[in-house]
Amino acid sequence: MSPASDIDLFAPFERDVILEIRTSQMKAMPGLKIQTGIDKKMRTGRIPVSFAGLDADEHDLVFHGGPDKAIHGYCCTHYTNWQKEFPEAAARFARGGFGENFVTERMNERNVCIGDIVSVGTDGVLLQVSLPRQPCFKLNHRFQLKNFAPNTFKTSRTGWYYRVLREGSVQAGDEIRLAERRWPKWTIERVQEYLHRVQDNAEMNEELAAVADMGDESRKAFEKRVEKLKAKKKRAAAAANGNSEEVKEKWRDFKIIERKIETPRITSFTLEAVTPDPDIPAPQMDVGSHVRLKLPNGLLRSYSIVSGDRNKFELGIALEDQSRGGSAYMHHQAKIGSTLQVGRVTSDIKPASAASCHVFIAGGIGITAFLSLLEIYQKIHYEAILHYGVREAPTDIPFRDRIEGLGDIVKVYDRAKGQRMDIKRIFEGLPWNSHVYVCGPTRMMDEAIKEAKRRGMGEDEVHFEAFGAETGGDPFDVQVFKAPAHAPAGKKTNGLNGMTGINGTNGVNGKNGTNSVSGGKLLQVGAEETLLEVLRKHFGDDDVPSSCEVGNCGTCKVTLRSGRVEHRGTALGDDEKNDAMLSCVSRGIGKIAIEI
């Protein structure tokens, strides 16, 4: 970051002057319904300071405000740099643009440290630096620049928060003086380095988790990261020592404790762990999670979790018209008291925190993939819209109370009344900087994929979550090779025992079945089998991991060595399809060779 004027932003901070003091009332952001306090106006005269912050300054208490975020400070010298870097938005980069309370020109992220205690003015006010500001989508919307917010922490120009240690009053022109520096090593910029840019440094994460004066928001993020890195290290050590019990999928017994008919086709099931797992430090689910079930009839199936945690959760399962055994078992045989085995819980939905508006398109049982996410977004005041298509309303609406609880953000399309969801029109009318989430029948998914491609929307703007998949097709042969332990799926390795291709001279021994062939194994995938199912029969679950099993997540991706593939699912990008395939849904054409 270069100095924008004669102000030396590298100079140590001992004192500065408040150029402006700004406060605001909550109001709707332009073009949105959500409320914000970012539009702060300049104040004159003496302004009371309480432990909650400045007088008449309103906060969105979900993300801003509270003892650790009482007052926001920002270096106005940054604005000149923003104007140069984003000339198309230069007029919007003016003092107060970041929603700051204190406008200063010398204090900045390089000379302000976590825990600094400063005195302000002559009325005895004492403040302590508590947190770096965490940028959110409101900055994108304020400056009308998509994905602008990450630039603020990449360049360390976010500003910082103060907590109030001693109340009083302040006014523009007051001097800010450094009274005590408790953590000279941890400037705001250096904290951001490990909070955002270098997240896997175990030593630094542990050190930052121990900075007592850091506000909860950042300190707990470091604490959580420490726990995750320890668990990852433990798994890596177990794998290196050949301890398969530690690295293979862990199956737990759960009992069905509640069963409720939601619609003629959809039933909800609440499952509770027979023995709660004490090794789960934070049992909460990630948003959009799905879980693997091992049914008593031997089938493995994945279902979206509607709500709950890792020891107790609720599923919504639709009886498929052509069930292959999973939904039929759950609807016709599973009862209260039945025991099922529960495997890994995963999520492939990445919350789009940079988006100004979140647009959900769902059909039927597809709502289960997004219902908890919609409720979270409503709770944290994100702008959201749900377009929901059903066969007949309200008869075919599952979890009706919860959907009605979302209020006027829901638009229901009732097919029985001739109401058709117009996917093209929805995409044409997307609000600026929207993120789209789609889950529904194949026709709905195909239309949405087509419209997203037509508009050049990338993975950072649209998420597809299939709840079912067409997996059958023509039989095909597959020659399977085991990759070296260090080679991830989708990456080619050198030399497969002389193999040059399944149609070449160095591959198949000319026999069907599961005979070993030139270091690989030749298998057949039947018309009603998936490649994943066949691989599991011969190699076991742990050699072929999976999660959603409908082509959403990419967990079951295998390396494609040769041959043609009918690609299905949405987890692979176009640039990956020459070298990889999704074993849960995609099918080979004729003969293929893969590596697992």
DAVEN-V565342 format. One record per backbone hydrogen bond with DSSP energy under -1.0 kcal/mol. CO is the residue of the C=O (numbers start at 1). NH is the residue of the N-H. E is the energy in kcal/mol with one decimal. If there is no record, write none. Layout:
CO_NH_E, CO_NH_E
This chain:
8_11_-1.1, 14_178_-3.0, 16_176_-3.4, 18_173_-3.1, 20_103_-2.4, 21_43_-3.1, 23_41_-2.9, 24_58_-3.2, 27_36_-2.5, 29_32_-2.4, 34_29_-2.2, 36_27_-2.1, 38_40_-1.7, 41_23_-2.0, 47_170_-2.1, 48_55_-2.2, 49_168_-1.8, 50_53_-1.5, 53_50_-2.9, 54_57_-1.5, 59_61_-1.1, 60_63_-1.0, 60_64_-3.1, 66_69_-1.5, 71_162_-2.6, 72_101_-2.6, 72_102_-2.2, 73_160_-1.8, 74_104_-2.1, 75_78_-1.7, 76_79_-1.2, 78_82_-2.2, 79_83_-2.4, 80_84_-1.6, 81_85_-2.3, 82_86_-2.5, 86_89_-2.1, 87_90_-1.2, 89_92_-1.6, 90_93_-1.2, 92_94_-1.5, 94_97_-2.4, 96_99_-1.9, 101_22_-2.2, 102_74_-1.9, 103_19_-3.0, 104_76_-3.7, 108_111_-1.4, 108_112_-1.2, 109_189_-2.7, 112_188_-2.5, 113_116_-2.0, 116_129_-2.6, 117_179_-2.9, 117_180_-1.7, 118_127_-2.7, 119_177_-2.6, 125_120_-2.2, 126_165_-2.6, 126_166_-1.9, 127_118_-2.7, 128_163_-2.7, 129_115_-2.6, 130_215_-2.4, 131_161_-2.9, 136_139_-1.8, 137_141_-2.4, 138_142_-2.6, 139_143_-2.2, 140_145_-2.0, 145_148_-1.4, 148_151_-1.9, 149_152_-1.7, 150_154_-2.2, 151_155_-1.8, 152_157_-3.8, 159_133_-1.9, 160_73_-2.9, 161_130_-2.6, 162_70_-1.2, 162_71_-1.5, 163_128_-2.5, 166_126_-1.4, 168_49_-3.3, 170_47_-3.3, 171_174_-2.0, 174_18_-2.8, 175_121_-2.5, 176_16_-2.2, 177_119_-2.4, 180_117_-2.7, 183_186_-1.6, 186_114_-2.5, 187_191_-2.3, 188_192_-2.3, 189_193_-1.7, 190_194_-1.2, 191_195_-2.1, 192_196_-2.5, 192_197_-1.1, 193_198_-2.8, 200_202_-1.1, 201_205_-2.5, 202_206_-2.2, 203_207_-2.0, 204_208_-2.8, 205_209_-2.1, 208_211_-1.7, 210_212_-1.2, 211_214_-1.6, 215_219_-2.4, 216_220_-2.9, 218_222_-1.9, 219_223_-2.3, 220_224_-2.6, 221_225_-1.8, 222_226_-2.2, 223_227_-1.8, 224_228_-2.1, 225_229_-2.7, 226_230_-2.1, 227_231_-2.1, 228_232_-2.5, 229_233_-2.3, 230_234_-2.2, 231_235_-2.3, 232_236_-2.4, 233_237_-2.3, 234_238_-2.1, 235_239_-2.4, 236_240_-2.3, 237_241_-1.7, 238_243_-2.9, 239_242_-1.2, 242_244_-1.6, 243_246_-1.3, 244_248_-2.1, 252_342_-3.2, 253_274_-2.7, 254_340_-2.9, 255_272_-2.4, 256_337_-3.0, 258_270_-2.6, 260_268_-3.2, 265_319_-2.6, 266_262_-1.9, 266_263_-2.2, 267_317_-2.7, 268_260_-2.4, 269_315_-2.8, 270_257_-2.8, 270_258_-1.2, 271_313_-2.2, 272_255_-2.8, 277_280_-1.2, 283_310_-2.8, 289_305_-2.8, 290_346_-2.3, 291_303_-2.0, 292_343_-3.0, 293_301_-2.2, 294_341_-1.6, 295_298_-2.4, 299_295_-2.9, 301_293_-3.4, 303_291_-2.5, 307_314_-2.7, 311_273_-2.9, 312_309_-3.5, 313_271_-2.8, 314_306_-2.7, 315_269_-2.2, 317_267_-2.3, 325_329_-1.5, 326_330_-2.1, 327_331_-2.3, 328_332_-2.5, 329_333_-2.7, 329_334_-2.1, 335_338_-2.4, 338_256_-2.4, 340_254_-3.0, 341_294_-2.9, 342_252_-2.4, 344_292_-1.6, 346_290_-2.9, 351_353_-1.7, 352_355_-1.6, 357_435_-2.4, 358_385_-2.4, 359_437_-2.5, 360_387_-3.3, 361_439_-2.3, 362_389_-2.6, 363_366_-2.4, 364_367_-1.6, 365_368_-2.0, 366_369_-1.2, 367_370_-1.2, 367_371_-1.8, 370_374_-2.8, 371_375_-2.1, 372_376_-2.1, 373_377_-2.8, 374_378_-2.3, 375_379_-2.1, 376_380_-2.2, 377_382_-3.1, 378_381_-1.1, 383_358_-2.2, 385_360_-3.4, 386_411_-2.9, 387_362_-2.8, 388_413_-2.9, 389_364_-2.5, 390_415_-2.3, 391_416_-1.3, 392_396_-3.3, 394_397_-1.8, 399_403_-2.1, 400_404_-3.0, 401_405_-1.5, 403_406_-1.3, 404_407_-1.6, 407_410_-1.4, 409_386_-2.8, 411_388_-2.8, 413_390_-2.5, 414_417_-1.2, 414_419_-2.3, 415_418_-2.0, 421_423_-1.1, 422_426_-2.2, 423_427_-2.3, 424_428_-2.3, 425_429_-1.9, 427_430_-1.2, 433_356_-2.3, 433_357_-1.1, 435_359_-2.9, 436_463_-2.7, 437_361_-3.1, 438_465_-3.2, 439_363_-1.7, 441_445_-2.5, 442_446_-3.0, 443_447_-2.3, 444_448_-2.3, 445_449_-2.7, 446_450_-2.2, 447_451_-2.4, 448_452_-2.6, 449_453_-2.3, 450_454_-2.2, 451_455_-1.4, 452_457_-2.6, 453_456_-1.4, 458_461_-2.0, 458_462_-1.1, 461_436_-2.7, 463_438_-2.9, 476_525_-3.0, 477_592_-1.9, 478_523_-3.0, 479_594_-2.7, 480_521_-2.0, 481_596_-2.8, 484_487_-2.0, 488_491_-1.5, 496_499_-1.7, 501_504_-1.9, 515_522_-1.8, 517_520_-2.9, 520_517_-3.6, 521_480_-3.0, 523_478_-2.6, 525_476_-1.8, 526_529_-1.4, 527_473_-1.9, 530_534_-2.0, 531_535_-2.6, 532_536_-2.2, 533_537_-1.7, 534_538_-1.3, 535_539_-2.5, 536_540_-1.7, 551_570_-2.1, 551_571_-1.6, 554_557_-1.5, 556_583_-1.1, 558_581_-1.8, 559_595_-2.1, 562_593_-2.2, 564_589_-2.3, 565_567_-1.0, 566_587_-1.8, 573_576_-1.9, 576_579_-1.3, 576_580_-1.2, 579_560_-2.6, 581_558_-2.4, 582_586_-2.0, 583_532_-2.4, 587_566_-3.5, 589_591_-1.2, 590_477_-2.6, 592_479_-2.2, 593_561_-3.2, 593_562_-1.5, 594_481_-1.8, 595_559_-2.0
